[in-house]
Amino acid sequence: MSLQEKVAQALESVRPGLQADGGDVELVEVSQDGIVKVKLTGACGGCPMAAMTLQFGVTKAIKDFVPEIKEVLSV
């Protein structure tokens, strides 16, 4: 399984929670040096809690599932 596939699978684990609040997350890029770029969409895109969602939801899920990831950035 590729790094991108692993990250996509990790995102699937948090997607239902985001969608329940009217948002979603889109995988933009996974670089070979372990940097993931995601885009919060829908209600998550303009939510004041988006930074917390990214850090404690999305980033944690990705790093728990794919420990070789160094950083998750929102674009």
Residue pairs with C-beta under 8 A, 6 or more apart in sequence:
1 9
3 30
3 32
3 34
3 66
3 68
3 69
4 27
4 30
6 65
6 66
7 27
7 30
7 36
7 62
7 65
7 66
7 69
8 27
9 65
10 61
10 62
10 64
10 65
10 66
11 25
11 27
11 38
11 58
11 61
11 62
13 61
13 65
14 25
14 57
14 58
14 61
15 24
15 25
17 57
18 24
18 25
18 40
18 42
18 44
18 53
18 57
19 42
21 43
21 44
21 47
22 42
22 43
22 44
23 40
23 41
23 42
23 43
23 44
23 45
23 47
23 53
24 40
24 41
24 42
24 44
25 38
25 39
25 40
25 41
25 44
25 58
26 38
26 39
26 40
26 41
27 36
27 37
27 38
28 37
28 38
28 39
28 75
29 35
29 36
29 37
30 36
30 37
30 69
31 37
33 70
34 68
34 69
34 70
34 71
35 69
35 70
35 71
35 72
35 73
36 62
36 69
36 71
36 72
36 73
37 72
37 73
37 74
37 75
38 54
38 58
38 72
38 73
38 74
38 75
39 45
39 74
39 75
40 47
40 50
40 53
40 54
40 58
40 74
44 50
44 53
47 53
50 74
51 74
54 72
54 74
58 72
59 72
62 69
62 72
63 69
63 72
